[in-house]
Amino acid sequence: MQALSAWDSQQAAINAEEAKSDSMFVAGARPFILWICGFAVAYKFVLQPFLVFVLVAFHSDFNVKLLPSIDWPELSSLMFGMLGLSGMRTYEKLAK
């Protein structure tokens, strides 16, 4: 447990140093992936259904399958991993 705690504190120190950087290549990787994931979730659950509604309402012959779709299992695994919602961290905290 002490080794895991030391690992967590070392990772927190690394994260803090990365966040201080002005370089987009150092401080921008996680925010970039989170923004892309956020846009993908917004498209999947807000924009795509709205587009389907509008296109079907105004163009009854429109093929809805022509719109790009995002597969939810892959997107959710990325989102849960980036947000730390996968349950592994909860298990670690409860095990202490």
Salt bridges, closest charged atoms under 4 A:
ASP8 OD2 - ARG89 NH1 2.89
GLU17 OE2 - LYS20 NZ 3.33
GLU18 OE1 - ARG30 NH1 3.43
GLU92 OE1 - ARG89 NH1 2.81
